[in-house]
Amino acid sequence: MIYFVGAGPGAPDLITLRGKELITRADQIIYAGSLVNGELLAWAKPACMAYNSASMTLEEVIERFKAGERKKQMTVRLHTGDPALYGAIREQMDRLDELGFSYELVPGVSSFSAAAAALKAEYTLPGISQTLIITRVSGRTGVPEHEDLRLLASHGASLAIFLSAALIGEVREKLLEGGYPPDTPAAIVYKASWPEERILRGTIDTLPRLQEESGITKTALILVGGFLGTGYERSRLYDPGFSHEYRDARK
């Protein structure tokens, strides 16, 4: 069996219990070494072979899968965060389907969740935003025209922007062109949950300066929206004047 496992955002104890248990049983682990915390490999059994996919092509990863299947081994494919987000797993799963290999996916804690925790923030505040958009700007991997950040910004929703720290000037321009006010709260969170985590707070207008002063160009999330501010409405769920299935309204 082959398991695609979400390694979490960085801190070893933010992997799921299921993910950790699979690591302890694996005969071989193929991990994204440029992003996955190497401390996770300490849970592997001594005989387990580990392969860093940072220097591998898709074809080489598939060959490792094949080798494991020939030996009737259990393989863990360890991806950073949650593999369903920017994990490049579809192309791997399609190859495994063609080969007739069985596999399962194990979700993980995404860095956008770890970044919110670091900021002590909630993306969905009553009266501010009930929508979170997860996106990126075009780089070596393109973004469809209808998902251009300028268009997404027009919704005024909370934003978690991946893989774009090196293009932060472009991010600022597109956000402003899309309708966000320059003083909209924004933050850069570098390596959320890692020991070297850094949090930079500012506004959309100050994002380029924050990036320039910090020198952060990768492994960071850009978060934008009123949820980073101070104003919001009280939740109806816990309002004493609000009735629901489990509680009657109180005076």
Phi and psi in degrees as a GROMACS rama.xvg file:
@    title "Ramachandran Plot"
@    xaxis  label "Phi"
@    yaxis  label "Psi"
@TYPE xy
-116.222  133.521  ILE-2
-121.077  125.456  TYR-3
-90.0485  116.883  PHE-4
-118.061  130.284  VAL-5
-76.6062  119.55  GLY-6
-80.7653  -9.65629  ALA-7
87.8919  178.751  GLY-8
-77.2437  -16.5024  PRO-9
160.895  -57.1278  GLY-10
-59.5156  127.423  ALA-11
-56.6566  -33.316  PRO-12
-82.1424  6.73492  ASP-13
-99.5922  7.77787  LEU-14
-76.7499  155.104  ILE-15
-73.6082  160.669  THR-16
-59.986  -39.5474  LEU-17
-64.2267  -42.7985  ARG-18
-61.7324  -43.9696  GLY-19
-63.0275  -42.6275  LYS-20
-61.9076  -38.4818  GLU-21
-67.6157  -37.5903  LEU-22
-60.2495  -40.937  ILE-23
-66.1869  -23.4876  THR-24
-97.9116  -11.6286  ARG-25
-66.3457  143.991  ALA-26
-90.9966  -29.324  ASP-27
-144.892  144.738  GLN-28
-124.735  127.082  ILE-29
-111.212  113.974  ILE-30
-125.931  150.099  TYR-31
-81.1089  89.6318  ALA-32
-63.8126  -24.3164  GLY-33
-75.7615  -12.7074  SER-34
-130.058  -33.2866  LEU-35
-79.6334  136.624  VAL-36
-67.5294  120.328  ASN-37
-62.8432  -17.6546  GLY-38
-62.6438  -23.2758  GLU-39
-63.3907  -28.0899  LEU-40
-70.7907  -15.1549  LEU-41
-64.9736  -20.5847  ALA-42
-82.2645  -10.3489  TRP-43
-72.6119  151.125  ALA-44
-70.4223  155.647  LYS-45
-55.7038  -34.3704  PRO-46
-80.629  -7.43239  ALA-47
-69.3646  135.476  CYS-48
-95.9346  134.178  MET-49
-115.729  135.285  ALA-50
-127.789  124.791  TYR-51
-83.944  113.9  ASN-52
-80.4864  -2.03536  SER-53
-59.0963  -31.1029  ALA-54
-103.529  8.30243  SER-55
-103.414  154.301  MET-56
-93.0528  169.692  THR-57
-56.6762  -43.6113  LEU-58
-61.6788  -37.4439  GLU-59
-71.1375  -34.7889  GLU-60
-64.4858  -43.1284  VAL-61
-62.8944  -37.0436  ILE-62
-62.6348  -36.0984  GLU-63
-67.0031  -39.9874  ARG-64
-58.3971  -46.8134  PHE-65
-60.609  -43.2968  LYS-66
-61.7061  -41.1021  ALA-67
-65.1347  -40.5676  GLY-68
-66.6159  -37.8444  GLU-69
-61.5113  -35.2701  ARG-70
-91.495  5.37567  LYS-71
56.5424  42.0957  LYS-72
-96.6471  159.941  GLN-73
-95.9104  128.762  MET-74
-113.935  134.184  THR-75
-111.45  121.63  VAL-76
-99.1361  105.146  ARG-77
-95.6721  114.274  LEU-78
-111.609  149.003  HIS-79
-68.2229  150.467  THR-80
59.5597  -130.776  GLY-81
-105.637  124.674  ASP-82
-62.3728  -15.5981  PRO-83
-74.7224  -11.0565  ALA-84
-113.527  113.488  LEU-85
52.0856  36.647  TYR-86
-97.9525  -8.01436  GLY-87
51.5215  41.4943  ALA-88
-93.135  -23.5035  ILE-89
-58.8453  -44.1651  ARG-90
-66.1174  -30.2939  GLU-91
-71.8492  -44.2958  GLN-92
-65.0798  -36.8473  MET-93
-62.106  -41.1975  ASP-94
-64.5636  -40.059  ARG-95
-66.3092  -36.5774  LEU-96
-61.7965  -43.0524  ASP-97
-61.8778  -34.9804  GLU-98
-83.8035  -10.8345  LEU-99
77.5351  23.0195  GLY-100
-88.4945  141.815  PHE-101
-84.6665  143.285  SER-102
-153.676  159.829  TYR-103
-136.714  156.443  GLU-104
-110.2  137.054  LEU-105
-120.451  113.305  VAL-106
-66.2487  161.333  PRO-107
-136.459  173.934  GLY-108
-79.7585  120.733  VAL-109
-78.9246  156.938  SER-110
-65.2797  -24.0001  SER-111
-68.7776  -29.2076  PHE-112
-73.5605  -41.9236  SER-113
-65.31  -35.4324  ALA-114
-66.4655  -41.6132  ALA-115
-62.6976  -39.2842  ALA-116
-63.8682  -41.5986  ALA-117
-62.9157  -35.9665  ALA-118
-85.0625  -5.88899  LEU-119
53.24  51.3185  LYS-120
-123.601  159.356  ALA-121
-124.896  122.918  GLU-122
-66.9622  -29.1086  TYR-123
-114.816  87.3122  THR-124
-100.224  132.606  LEU-125
-56.1798  134.004  PRO-126
80.9248  -6.95746  GLY-127
-115.743  -59.705  ILE-128
-159.013  137.845  SER-129
-118.887  18.6289  GLN-130
-137.76  134.369  THR-131
-116.116  124.511  LEU-132
-103.079  123.209  ILE-133
-103.261  121.582  ILE-134
-154.895  -172.28  THR-135
-155.246  166.975  ARG-136
-97.0372  162.134  VAL-137
-65.6761  134.796  SER-138
-136.566  -129.813  GLY-139
-67.7256  -27.3114  ARG-140
-100.135  122.942  THR-141
-76.0055  161.881  GLY-142
-115.71  133.44  VAL-143
-54.5819  145.529  PRO-144
-55.6512  -38.7577  GLU-145
-74.2149  -4.34653  HIS-146
-111.356  16.4576  GLU-147
-56.4266  141.039  ASP-148
-58.3195  -31.6006  LEU-149
-59.82  -41.9293  ARG-150
-72.5469  -40.6079  LEU-151
-65.317  -33.9299  LEU-152
-64.3705  -25.4579  ALA-153
-64.0004  -17.1117  SER-154
-78.5939  -20.2554  HIS-155
68.6482  18.5358  GLY-156
-81.5679  172.948  ALA-157
-67.9079  142.654  SER-158
-126.476  134.926  LEU-159
-120.864  110.713  ALA-160
-106.705  114.102  ILE-161
-89.0576  160.714  PHE-162
52.0661  35.5894  LEU-163
-136.232  8.22903  SER-164
-61.9191  -32.6209  ALA-165
-76.0441  -10.8101  ALA-166
-117.337  35.3734  LEU-167
-68.1261  -28.0677  ILE-168
-62.5776  -42.6095  GLY-169
-65.3065  -39.105  GLU-170
-58.8251  -46.7446  VAL-171
-59.0431  -47.9486  ARG-172
-62.3239  -43.1373  GLU-173
-67.899  -37.0751  LYS-174
-65.4922  -41.7964  LEU-175
-68.8496  -41.5064  LEU-176
-64.3939  -29.9074  GLU-177
-77.9498  -10.6814  GLY-178
117.87  -4.64288  GLY-179
-69.3894  135.927  TYR-180
-64.4192  147.466  PRO-181
-56.9903  -28.9767  PRO-182
-90.2597  12.9853  ASP-183
-60.367  130.966  THR-184
-58.8903  142.5  PRO-185
-148.79  159.914  ALA-186
-149.687  152.592  ALA-187
-115.686  124.52  ILE-188
-116.558  115.838  VAL-189
-97.1347  126.262  TYR-190
47.8195  58.8799  LYS-191
-54.0561  129.662  ALA-192
81.49  -6.69779  SER-193
-80.4407  160.377  TRP-194
-58.0146  -32.511  PRO-195
-90.1341  16.4676  GLU-196
-51.6322  139.463  GLU-197
-134.593  142.058  ARG-198
-123.216  124.77  ILE-199
-119.432  120.692  LEU-200
-109.04  143.867  ARG-201
-172.707  -140.548  GLY-202
-130.686  172.31  THR-203
-55.5747  -41.0882  ILE-204
-65.1892  -30.6988  ASP-205
-95.3764  0.635989  THR-206
-55.1971  -48.1395  LEU-207
-59.6542  -38.8215  PRO-208
-66.4677  -42.2511  ARG-209
-59.5136  -43.5476  LEU-210
-66.2921  -42.9377  GLN-211
-64.5028  -43.8148  GLU-212
-67.8439  -32.3111  GLU-213
-86.6945  -27.32  SER-214
75.8363  10.9152  GLY-215
-77.5973  122.287  ILE-216
-127.719  -5.34882  THR-217
-156.124  173.157  LYS-218
53.1165  42.0247  THR-219
-141.835  151.286  ALA-220
-108.682  142.582  LEU-221
-106.13  121.483  ILE-222
-114.556  134.895  LEU-223
-138.25  138.705  VAL-224
144.406  165.542  GLY-225
-63.3249  -16.9158  GLY-226
-62.3104  -19.8291  PHE-227
-85.9566  -4.00552  LEU-228
-87.9096  -159.625  GLY-229
-110.141  -16.2375  THR-230
-94.4606  141.657  GLY-231
-172.438  168.974  TYR-232
-96.482  150.252  GLU-233
-66.181  143.742  ARG-234
-64.1762  135.251  SER-235
-70.3212  -28.1428  ARG-236
-57.9059  -39.7145  LEU-237
-108.119  13.6128  TYR-238
-76.5718  127.519  ASP-239
-61.8579  -21.2204  PRO-240
-88.0901  6.58011  GLY-241
-110.56  122.446  PHE-242
-92.4578  146.829  SER-243
-153.62  -172.928  HIS-244
-54.8107  -32.353  GLU-245
-106.789  -1.33264  TYR-246
-156.774  136.784  ARG-247
-87.1159  151.061  ASP-248
-61.9655  145.039  ALA-249
-116.031  152.779  ARG-250
